[in-house]
Amino acid sequence: MDPAQSAARLVEKSATTEAVPLHQDNQGYAATIALPRPELESDALSLMCRRRSYRGFSDEALRLDHLSECLFAGLGITGFVKPFAESEEQLPFKLTPSGGGRNPYEAFVYARRVDGLAPGVYHYSAREHSLGLVGEQDLPSVAEVLAGQRWFEHTAALVLLVANFERTMWKYPHPTGYRVVLLEAGHIAQNILLAATARGLACTPTCAIDDRQAVRLTKCAQLTQSHVYTIALGNRSTIPTVMDPLHIAHNSSSPVAPG
Ligand SMILES: Cc1cc2nc3c(=O)[nH]c(=O)nc-3n(C[C@H](O)[C@H](O)[C@H](O)COP(=O)(O)O)c2cc1C
């Protein structure tokens, strides 16, 4: 399905099927305990409240230091620890939690317009905090990479998160290991989105990617080394959404305080 077909399907489905409740209240339980109002002005919560998926990317180049901060927030290493005294390996400590400290993700940056970077695909080395050029030939459009999502076309950079399943499944060779790897993409992406929000950037995560393009860009073609999640980054334009067939209001910014 292309995005327009997908939107038409949603409209048809909502007209012909019963809505699924999207939250569960506490009526019916033995007691309800009202919680203190969250301090939305605190550093952490106010940053989290400001994060919104914003698809209005300007044509201005992304600053390299802003990209660097986003990558560090998602995958940067802050220390190493030996898992046990006899171990020869050192597990990296990062800004996100990781099952068994195995840190299975690598990031690839598809740089379209980043200050100081030629357009191309780069691998982020967390240990070196550096970018390695993977390729700069035959670069696809962002819409081609993101399965026809034309509203991402002005994105300055895509961060592609590639899972190395063997890292985690060496320690957890069972379904939990697989679940752990998939879960961690969310932690990493959220940190990248929050770092981008702190810098006033436009950012949105997406799962909709053309797998052939992901393999072409990252050169990771094995089942055990597979692209999972992508984050689009750039400077904000004043037009919030160039085109969004799902008609989601992405520019409402006032957080609703519970309670
Ligand atoms: C796993 C996941 C996949 C998503 N995929 C897409 C996508 O393919 N395209 C898109 O425009 N937004 C995508 N989004 C963004 C959601 O539409 C957005 O998070 C949601 O509308 C809530 O808005 P908020 O991010 O501003 O809170 C995705 C979000 C998540 C968590």
The ligand as an SDF file (V2000), in Angstrom:
LIG
                    3D

 31 33  0  0  0  0  0  0  0  0999 V2000
    7.4190    2.5320   16.3070 C   0  0  0  0  0  0  0  0  0  0  0  0
    6.9610    3.8320   15.6530 C   0  0  0  0  0  0  0  0  0  0  0  0
    6.8570    3.8950   14.2860 C   0  0  0  0  0  0  0  0  0  0  0  0
    6.4750    5.0920   13.6640 C   0  0  0  0  0  0  0  0  0  0  0  0
    6.4510    5.1350   12.3100 N   0  0  0  0  0  0  0  0  0  0  0  0
    6.1360    6.3030   11.6970 C   0  0  0  0  0  0  0  0  0  0  0  0
    6.1560    6.3960   10.2780 C   0  0  0  0  0  0  0  0  0  0  0  0
    6.4080    5.4080    9.5900 O   0  0  0  0  0  0  0  0  0  0  0  0
    5.9140    7.5900    9.7080 N   0  0  0  0  0  0  0  0  0  0  0  0
    5.6180    8.6950   10.4370 C   0  0  0  0  0  0  0  0  0  0  0  0
    5.4080    9.7610    9.8370 O   0  0  0  0  0  0  0  0  0  0  0  0
    5.5810    8.6430   11.7960 N   0  0  0  0  0  0  0  0  0  0  0  0
    5.8340    7.4850   12.4390 C   0  0  0  0  0  0  0  0  0  0  0  0
    5.8360    7.4080   13.8080 N   0  0  0  0  0  0  0  0  0  0  0  0
    5.5030    8.6090   14.6070 C   0  0  0  0  0  0  0  0  0  0  0  0
    4.0860    8.5120   15.1630 C   0  0  0  0  0  0  0  0  0  0  0  0
    3.1430    8.8210   14.1630 O   0  0  0  0  0  0  0  0  0  0  0  0
    3.9700    9.5000   16.3460 C   0  0  0  0  0  0  0  0  0  0  0  0
    4.8790    9.0920   17.3380 O   0  0  0  0  0  0  0  0  0  0  0  0
    2.5670    9.5170   16.9100 C   0  0  0  0  0  0  0  0  0  0  0  0
    1.6690   10.1030   15.9830 O   0  0  0  0  0  0  0  0  0  0  0  0
    2.5030   10.2850   18.2310 C   0  0  0  0  0  0  0  0  0  0  0  0
    2.9820   11.6050   18.0800 O   0  0  0  0  0  0  0  0  0  0  0  0
    4.2310   12.1550   18.9040 P   0  0  0  0  0  0  0  0  0  0  0  0
    5.4490   11.3960   18.4370 O   0  0  0  0  0  0  0  0  0  0  0  0
    4.3040   13.6170   18.5770 O   0  0  0  0  0  0  0  0  0  0  0  0
    3.9880   11.8770   20.3560 O   0  0  0  0  0  0  0  0  0  0  0  0
    6.1720    6.2340   14.4510 C   0  0  0  0  0  0  0  0  0  0  0  0
    6.2880    6.1470   15.8360 C   0  0  0  0  0  0  0  0  0  0  0  0
    6.6740    4.9700   16.4260 C   0  0  0  0  0  0  0  0  0  0  0  0
    6.8010    4.9050   17.9190 C   0  0  0  0  0  0  0  0  0  0  0  0
  1  2  1  0
  2  3  1  0
  2 30  2  0
  3  4  2  0
  4  5  1  0
  4 28  1  0
  5  6  2  0
  6  7  1  0
  6 13  1  0
  7  8  2  0
  7  9  1  0
  9 10  1  0
 10 11  2  0
 10 12  1  0
 12 13  2  0
 13 14  1  0
 14 15  1  0
 14 28  1  0
 15 16  1  0
 16 17  1  0
 16 18  1  0
 18 19  1  0
 18 20  1  0
 20 21  1  0
 20 22  1  0
 22 23  1  0
 23 24  1  0
 24 25  2  0
 24 26  1  0
 24 27  1  0
 28 29  2  0
 29 30  1  0
 30 31  1  0
M  END
$$$$
